[in-house]
Amino acid sequence: MGATHVTRAEIFRVNWTVTPDQEPDAKLNSYAQECDVCGVASPRTHDANDGTLWIIEHARRNPSHTSYTEVVKRPWRAFMS
């Protein structure tokens, strides 16, 4: 017969806090726009207003494409509190 192995673990409750990462080394927020009709997306930039110009140009070339979604990437941090 094989040996019996017993594993012991202590489990305890931990509170976590989640917050936007504003540390000096945090990634910058980035923004893009997506066309809801065809799925094409603008280049991702760090200026939220850049997507507006992309929408205007995309709509000019595709007049029936009138619905867009902004995609925002924002860094977050989690830590035990």
Number of C-alpha atoms within 10 A of each C-alpha: 3 4 5 5 6 6 4 6 6 4 6 5 5 7 7 9 9 11 10 11 16 12 10 7 7 13 13 15 15 16 20 22 23 19 18 13 12 11 11 12 19 20 13 17 15 13 12 16 11 16 21 14 12 17 21 13 12 17 16 12 10 12 10 9 15 14 12 17 13 14 16 15 13 13 15 13 12 11 9 8 8
